[in-house]
Amino acid sequence: MRGRLYESTRLSRVLQNLTETLDSVCLIRCYGVMDRFCTRFRRLYSDYLQAFNMFTYCFAFSRFLITFGGLLVVLLTVVIVVGPAHNDPEAAPASGISLLSSITVGAVRHGWELPLEQAVSTQRKDPFSARLFLQPYDDLWPCRGVVRFEHFSASYRPGIAEDTLKDVSFEAHAGQKLAVVGRTGAGKSSLVLALLGMIERTSGSITIDGVDICTVPLNRLRSSISVIPQDPSMFTGTLRENLDPQGCFSDKELWEVLRSVRMSDFFESIPEALSFAISEKGGNLSAGQCQLVALARALLRATKILVLDEATSQMDADTEQKVQATLRESFAHCTVITIAHRIDTILDYDWVVVMGDGRVLENGGVADLLTDSSSVFRSIVLGAGIDADTKCLELLQSKAASEGPFSPSESIPVRKND
């Protein structure tokens, strides 16, 4: 059974690699990296052939042993029949039973092979179905939206590939606006996948309102978090169905959220209005419009946690500023975690987490990080062409105006991970 499981796992990696390569074949050819992907495919296919050969040899050997055992039974029966005991009246019935048993050995072998293959398929789906049958949680959970990563590590392929997230620790308080920044490949988007339970943890924990997300059914967890990705999902159907798939809200509520994201004028000018037919993957809407519709959908659900994974990356600067204003107004009492694309749009956030190579390099208040000359965040801001000192002064003045005179002792300490 282990050999069959090993072979099946290697085959799935070959098929996954083939699918990913076919989806990206244009980019692969444009960048001239065909040899790299061919080498990768040959390596994966070689691993599969080794596993397949091992399973085939083991299975053939087991068949040989079973068949050889049956032949021994037949041989023993023949010896008994033609031997000295052939005149024994009890020898004939015993010989008949022995021959019948040897004939059924093949059927027994076949009956053993089929359940073995089915058992492997069942075993492989266990990790995916284990969390579907957990006990349901309180309907009020989460009621605050406190998200805590505590020494969390995760990998896309545990035991095979190295951890994508490594010893990540930070906390987003209830109602806090937290930004995650870092270079490309720093692990920002992996944080979102981990929060949704889409990659497997290897150590540590993620808790929401004190509840470990690994103890929460996946459908309950994901319905409690609104996520707007860089490429939002648009379904083939009407605008109404895309905003409210379950049909729980009135048209008035739908128009209110569209008005909040500055999309009501556009759809009101169309005769179909809420019945406007959206094509597959939002093909008849621009990328920015798809993101605004996804934001309206999140507003409608009114969850306590909103995650923006570079959700405004395809909007112009003016539209993005309007969306940021909508987030501040409509999600004022929600925890907002933003994977930052444009640094200037998150400088008024409450907290910043700087990622690098899957680790938290530093985290703290925006003003505190900007005033630290050795801060990684300060270097990112300067690299974006923003005057860090001027921006820091503006933030401190804004804080003083809203909370009273600023005192250095009131500053949130900067936390750095060595």
C-alpha positions in Angstrom: 0.0 0.0 0.0 2.9 2.4 0.8 4.3 1.7 -2.7 1.0 2.6 -4.3 0.7 5.7 -2.3 4.3 6.8 -3.1 3.6 6.2 -6.9 0.3 8.0 -6.8 1.9 11.1 -5.1 4.7 11.3 -7.6 2.2 11.0 -10.5 0.1 13.9 -9.1 3.3 16.1 -9.0 4.0 15.3 -12.7 0.4 16.2 -13.7 0.4 19.4 -11.6 3.7 20.5 -13.2 2.3 19.8 -16.6 -0.8 21.8 -16.0 1.1 24.8 -14.6 3.5 24.7 -17.6 0.7 24.6 -20.1 -1.0 27.6 -18.4 2.3 29.6 -18.6 3.6 28.4 -21.9 3.5 31.9 -23.5 5.5 33.4 -20.7 8.0 30.5 -20.7 8.7 31.0 -24.4 8.9 34.8 -24.1 11.6 34.6 -21.4 13.4 31.8 -23.1 13.4 29.4 -20.1 12.2 26.3 -21.9 15.3 24.3 -20.9 14.7 25.0 -17.2 11.1 23.8 -17.4 12.1 20.8 -19.5 14.7 19.9 -16.9 12.2 20.2 -14.1 9.7 18.0 -16.0 12.3 15.3 -16.6 13.3 15.3 -13.0 9.7 14.9 -11.8 9.0 12.3 -14.4 12.1 10.4 -13.4 11.0 10.4 -9.8 7.6 9.1 -10.9 9.2 6.3 -13.0 11.3 5.2 -10.1 8.2 5.1 -7.8 6.2 3.3 -10.5 8.9 0.7 -11.1 9.3 0.1 -7.4 5.6 -0.4 -7.0 5.4 -2.6 -10.1 8.3 -4.8 -9.0 6.9 -5.2 -5.5 3.4 -6.0 -6.8 4.8 -8.5 -9.3 6.8 -10.2 -6.6 3.7 -10.4 -4.4 1.7 -12.0 -7.2 4.6 -14.4 -7.8 4.5 -15.4 -4.1 0.8 -16.0 -4.1 0.9 -17.9 -7.4 3.8 -19.9 -6.2 1.9 -20.7 -3.0 -1.0 -22.0 -5.1 1.3 -24.2 -7.1 2.8 -25.7 -3.9 -0.7 -26.6 -2.8 -1.4 -28.3 -6.2 1.9 -30.1 -6.0 1.3 -31.3 -2.5 -2.1 -32.5 -3.5 -0.7 -34.5 -6.5 1.9 -36.1 -4.2 -0.8 -37.1 -1.8 -3.0 -38.5 -4.5 -0.4 -40.6 -6.3 1.6 -41.4 -3.2 1.3 -44.2 -0.7 -1.9 -42.7 0.7 -3.8 -42.8 -2.6 -5.9 -45.8 -1.3 -6.9 -43.9 1.8 -10.7 -43.2 1.5 -10.2 -39.7 3.2 -7.5 -38.7 0.8 -9.8 -38.0 -2.2 -12.1 -35.4 -0.4 -9.0 -33.7 1.1 -7.4 -33.6 -2.3 -10.5 -32.1 -3.9 -10.6 -29.4 -1.3 -6.9 -28.6 -1.7 -7.3 -28.3 -5.5 -10.4 -26.0 -5.1 -8.4 -23.8 -2.7 -5.6 -23.4 -5.1 -8.0 -22.4 -7.9 -9.5 -19.6 -5.7 -6.0 -18.2 -4.9 -6.2 -16.0 -8.0 -9.6 -14.7 -7.2 -8.5 -13.9 -3.6 -5.5 -12.1 -5.0 -7.6 -10.0 -7.4 -10.1 -9.2 -4.6 -7.1 -8.0 -2.5 -5.6 -5.8 -5.2 -8.8 -3.7 -5.9 -9.5 -2.6 -2.3 -5.8 -1.8 -2.0 -6.0 0.8 -4.8 -9.2 2.2 -3.5 -7.7 2.5 0.0 -4.8 4.7 -1.4 -7.3 7.1 -3.0 -9.2 7.3 0.3 -6.0 7.9 2.2 -4.9 10.7 -0.1 -8.1 12.7 0.4 -8.0 12.5 4.2 -5.9 15.7 4.6 -8.5 17.6 2.5 -11.6 16.2 4.2 -10.4 16.1 7.8 -11.6 19.7 8.6 -15.0 19.3 6.8 -16.4 17.3 9.7 -15.4 19.5 12.6 -18.0 20.7 15.1 -19.6 24.0 14.0 -18.6 27.2 15.8 -20.7 29.8 17.4 -22.5 32.0 14.8 -21.1 35.1 16.5 -17.5 34.0 15.9 -15.4 36.1 15.2 -17.0 38.9 17.1 -13.9 41.2 17.4 -11.5 40.3 14.6 -8.2 39.8 16.5 -5.7 37.9 14.4 -2.6 36.5 15.9 0.3 34.7 14.2 2.4 33.0 16.8 5.7 31.4 15.7 3.9 30.2 12.6 5.7 28.3 9.9 4.1 26.8 6.8 5.0 25.0 3.5 3.2 24.3 0.3 4.7 20.8 0.3 5.6 19.8 3.9 8.5 17.4 4.1 9.5 18.1 0.5 10.0 21.8 0.0 11.3 24.2 2.6 9.0 26.4 4.7 7.5 29.3 2.8 6.7 31.1 6.1 9.2 30.9 8.8 8.6 31.6 12.5 6.1 34.5 11.7 4.8 36.3 14.8 2.6 39.4 14.9 -0.8 40.5 16.0 -3.6 42.6 14.3 -5.8 44.1 17.0 -9.5 44.5 16.6 -10.3 47.3 14.3 -6.7 47.8 13.4 -5.5 48.7 9.9 -2.4 46.6 9.3 -0.2 46.7 6.2 2.1 43.9 5.1 5.0 45.1 2.9 8.1 43.5 1.4 9.9 42.8 -1.8 8.6 40.4 -4.4 8.7 36.8 -3.0 8.9 37.9 0.6 5.9 35.8 1.6 3.2 38.4 1.7 0.6 36.5 -0.3 1.5 33.3 1.5 0.3 35.0 4.7 -3.2 35.3 3.2 -3.2 31.7 2.1 -2.2 30.6 5.5 -5.0 32.7 7.1 -7.5 30.9 4.8 -6.1 27.5 5.6 -4.8 26.9 2.1 -1.3 25.9 2.9 -0.3 23.5 5.6 1.4 24.7 8.7 4.5 22.9 10.0 4.7 24.7 13.4 3.1 27.5 15.4 -0.5 28.7 15.2 -2.9 31.3 13.8 -5.7 32.3 16.1 -8.7 34.5 15.5 -10.3 35.9 18.7 -8.3 33.3 20.6 -9.5 30.3 18.5 -6.9 28.2 16.6 -8.1 28.2 12.9 -7.1 24.6 12.6 -10.0 23.7 14.8 -12.5 25.6 12.7 -14.3 24.0 9.7 -12.9 25.4 6.5 -16.2 26.7 5.2 -16.8 28.5 8.5 -13.3 30.0 8.5 -13.4 31.3 5.0 -16.9 32.7 5.2 -15.7 34.7 8.2 -13.0 36.5 6.2 -13.5 38.8 3.2 -10.7 38.6 0.7 -10.1 40.8 -2.3 -7.3 39.3 -4.3 -5.2 41.0 -7.1 -7.3 39.1 -9.7 -10.8 38.8 -8.1 -13.2 36.0 -9.1 -16.1 37.0 -11.3 -18.8 34.4 -12.1 -20.7 34.0 -15.3 -24.1 35.5 -14.4 -25.8 38.8 -13.5 -24.3 41.6 -11.4 -26.8 40.8 -8.7 -25.6 37.1 -8.5 -22.0 38.2 -8.3 -22.7 40.6 -5.5 -25.1 38.3 -3.6 -24.6 34.7 -4.7 -27.0 33.4 -2.0 -29.7 36.0 -2.6 -29.8 37.3 1.0 -29.9 41.0 0.4 -32.3 43.5 -1.1 -31.7 45.6 -4.2 -31.5 48.7 -2.0 -28.6 47.2 -0.1 -26.9 46.2 -3.3 -27.1 49.8 -4.6 -25.8 51.1 -1.3 -22.6 49.1 -1.5 -22.2 50.0 -5.2 -22.5 53.7 -4.3 -19.9 53.2 -1.6 -17.3 52.0 -4.1 -18.3 54.6 -6.7 -19.8 52.1 -9.2 -23.5 53.0 -9.0 -23.3 55.6 -11.7 -21.8 53.2 -14.2 -24.4 50.4 -13.6 -27.3 52.9 -13.4 -26.4 54.1 -16.9 -26.8 50.5 -18.2 -30.4 49.5 -19.0 -30.0 46.1 -17.4 -28.7 47.7 -14.1 -28.4 44.8 -11.5 -29.3 42.3 -14.2 -26.3 43.2 -16.2 -24.7 40.0 -17.5 -21.1 39.5 -16.5 -19.2 37.2 -18.7 -16.7 34.5 -17.7 -14.0 35.9 -15.4 -15.4 39.4 -15.8 -14.3 39.6 -19.4 -16.7 42.5 -20.2 -15.4 44.6 -17.2 -12.0 46.2 -16.8 -9.6 44.9 -14.2 -10.3 47.9 -12.0 -14.0 47.5 -12.2 -13.8 43.8 -11.3 -11.8 44.8 -8.2 -14.5 47.4 -7.2 -17.3 44.9 -7.6 -15.3 42.5 -5.4 -14.9 45.3 -2.8 -18.7 45.9 -3.0 -19.2 42.2 -2.3 -17.0 42.4 0.7 -18.9 45.4 2.0 -22.1 43.5 1.6 -20.9 40.6 3.7 -19.8 42.9 6.5 -17.3 40.5 8.1 -15.0 41.4 10.9 -11.9 40.7 8.9 -11.0 42.1 5.5 -7.9 41.0 3.6 -6.7 43.0 0.6 -4.1 41.2 -1.4 -2.8 44.0 -3.6 -6.5 44.5 -4.5 -5.9 48.1 -5.8 -2.9 47.3 -8.0 -4.8 47.6 -11.2 -6.5 50.9 -10.3 -5.3 54.4 -11.2 -4.1 56.5 -8.4 -7.3 58.6 -8.1 -9.6 55.6 -7.9 -7.3 53.9 -5.4 -7.4 56.9 -3.1 -11.2 56.8 -3.3 -11.2 53.1 -2.4 -8.9 53.8 0.5 -11.3 56.4 1.8 -14.1 53.9 1.4 -12.1 51.4 3.5 -11.6 53.9 6.2 -15.2 54.8 6.4 -17.0 51.5 5.8 -14.6 49.2 7.6 -13.8 51.5 10.5 -14.7 48.8 13.0 -13.2 45.9 11.1 -9.7 44.5 11.1 -8.1 45.3 7.7 -5.0 43.4 6.6 -3.5 44.9 3.4 -0.8 43.4 1.2 0.7 46.7 0.1 1.4 47.4 -3.6 1.7 51.2 -3.4 3.5 52.3 -0.3 1.9 55.8 -0.3 -1.6 54.3 0.2 -0.7 52.6 3.5 1.3 55.3 5.3 -1.8 56.2 7.3 -2.2 52.7 8.6 -2.0 51.8 12.3 0.7 49.1 12.0 3.2 47.8 9.4 4.7 44.3 9.1 7.8 44.1 6.9 8.4 40.6 5.4 11.5 39.2 3.9 12.3 35.6 2.8 9.2 34.4 4.6 10.1 36.0 7.9 9.0 39.1 9.8 11.9 41.5 9.5 10.3 44.2 11.6 6.9 45.5 12.7 5.6 48.6 14.3 3.8 51.9 13.9 4.4 53.8 10.6 5.9 56.9 12.3 8.2 54.8 14.5 9.6 52.8 11.6 10.0 56.0 9.5 12.1 57.7 12.3 14.4 54.7 12.6 17.3 55.3 10.2 18.1 51.5 10.2 14.5 50.5 9.4 13.9 48.3 6.4 10.5 50.0 6.0 12.1 53.4 5.8 14.4 52.2 3.0 11.4 50.9 1.1 9.6 54.2 1.5 12.7 56.1 0.3 13.0 53.7 -2.6 9.4 54.6 -3.6 10.5 58.2 -4.0 8.8 59.4 -0.8 10.4 61.8 1.6 10.3 59.7 4.8 11.1 62.6 7.2 8.4 64.9 5.7 5.8 62.1 5.7 6.7 61.2 9.3 6.2 64.8 10.4 2.8 64.9 8.7 1.8 61.7 10.5 2.9 63.0 13.9 1.1 66.3 13.3 -2.0 64.3 12.3 -1.8 62.2 15.4 -1.3 65.3 17.6 -4.4 66.9 16.1 -6.5 63.8 16.7 -5.2 62.6 20.0 -3.5 65.6 21.6 0.1 66.6 22.0 2.5 63.9 20.8 5.0 62.5 23.2 7.8 60.1 22.3 6.9 58.0 25.3 3.6 57.3 23.7 5.2 55.9 20.6 4.6 52.3 19.8 7.9 50.4 20.1 9.5 49.0 17.0 9.9 45.2 17.1 12.6 43.7 15.0 13.4 40.0 14.4 17.1 39.2 14.2 
